[in-house]
């Protein structure tokens, strides 16, 4: 099976990325609605007068803002993944078209690297804020993920490989 062009592995992966892209949009929307509901119910707890929601033996209805912040962090994380998938869809679109060294792929890979780094830094910030706001909670553990930082470096190196490939292609097009 071919790696590039219509009917190739790259076109199959692009279809998968399209499905994931739609699923992420739905997920971000659902998390946004849940965040809005958490805020609304925290400002007017009478709406939940007949409903007793507990988690870990503690009433949840009075923790709406904390839940909303957690949902906002989840929505931001999913939004970052959504941007990464959108960039990958564009890259795989050029692969399906048979043009792997399209000049725009360099910027797309750099954006993916920046978003990956931002997601990892955001995870550290979320841990710091959650341990400060909720000192008794151990929901997020402070671990340094070498895999995530290695992935960031790999994506930036791949961006430079694609930049060099685009440069070589430009030179080849100028050769008579």
N, C-alpha and C positions, 0 to 999 in steps of 0.2 A: 504494500500500500504506500502511496506517495505521502510525503510530508507537507508539500505546498500545493496550492492550486485548488480549484473546485473539486469536490469529491474526495478530498484528502483528509488526513488526520487533523490538520489545522482547521478545516471547515467543520468537522465534527466537534472539536473542542470549542469553536466559536458558538455553535448551537447550545452547547452545555453552558457556556458563559452567558448567553442570552437568557436562558432559563434562570440561572442563578441571579442575574441582574434584576429580573422581574420579581423573584422571590425576596431579594433584599429590599426592593422598593416597598413591597407589601409589609415586610418585617419592620422597616423604619416607620411606616405609617401606623401600624398597630402599636408599636412602642410609644409613638407620639400621642396616640389616643389614650393609652394607658397612663401616660404621664399627666395628661390633661385631666383625666378622671381622678387620679390620685390627688392632684391639687384641688379640684373642685370638692371632693369629698372631705378633704382636710379643712377647707374653709367653711363648710356646712355639714358637720357630722350628723345632723338630724336626718339627713337622707339615708343614713345607715343605722337608724335607731333600732330597727328590727333585726339587723344582721350583726352577728358577733364574729369578727375575723381575728383570729389569733395566730401568731407564729412564734414558736419557741416559748409558749406560755405568756406572751405579752400581747396586749391589745394593739392591733396594727392601725386602727382608724385614726389614732392621734399622731401617727408618724408619717402622715401624707407628704410633707415636704422632703423628708429623708428618702422616702420611696421615690418621689419625683426626681430627686437629684440622681439616685441610682439609675432610674430609667433614662434620664438625660445622658448619663455616661454611656449607657448601653446604646442609645440612639446615635451618639457621636461616634462610638466605635463602629457601629454598623454603617454609618455614613462614610467613614474612612474606608471600610471594606468595599462599599458601593463605588467609591471613586476608583479604587484599585481595579475592581472588576470592569468598570467602564473603560479604563485605559487598556486593560487586557483585551477587551472586545475590539477596540480600535486596532491594536497590534495584530490580533488574529485576523481581523478584516484585511489587513495588508498581506498577511501570510496566505490567506485564501485567494487573494488576487494575484499571488505569485511575486510579490514585491517585498521581500523580507527586510531589505535595507532602505526602506522609505525614511527620508530624513526626519519625519515627525515621530518615528518610533524612539528616537534618542530622547526627546523631551518627555515622551510618554513613560519610558522606563525611569527617567530621573524623577518624575512625579510619583511613580509607584514607590521608589526608594524613599523619597521624602515622607510620603504618607505612612509607609511602614515604620520609619523612625519616629514620626509623630505619634502613631498608635502606641508604640512602646514607651515613649516619654509620657504620654497621657496615662498609661497604666501606672507608671510610677507616681504621677501627680494624684491620680485617684486613690492609690494606696495611702499616700501621705495625708490627703484630706480626710479619707475615711478613718484612718487611725487617730487623727486629731479630733474629728467631730464625734466619732463613736469609739472611744478608747477601749471599751469592753468587747468590741466585735473583732473577730478574726476572719472576716469574710474574704479578705484579699491578703494573700501572703506576699511579702516583699522579696521576690526572687529576681535575680539578674538572669535574663534569658539570653544565653550566648547564641542560641539558634536564631532568635529574632535579629540580633545584631549581625550575625553572619549572613543572614538573608538580605539585610540592608546592603551590606558590602557587595554581595554577589550581584544584586540588581544594579548597583552603580557601575560595577565592572562590566556587566553585560551592556549597559548603556554606552560605555566607551567602545566596546567591541562593535556595537551597531553604528556608532559614529564613524569609526574607522571603515567599516564596510560601506557606509554611505559615501564616504570620501573616495574610496577606491572605485566605487561604481561611477561616481561623477567623473573621475579621471578616465575611466574606461570609455565613457560616453564621448569624451572629447578626443579620444584617439581615433585617427582615421585608418 
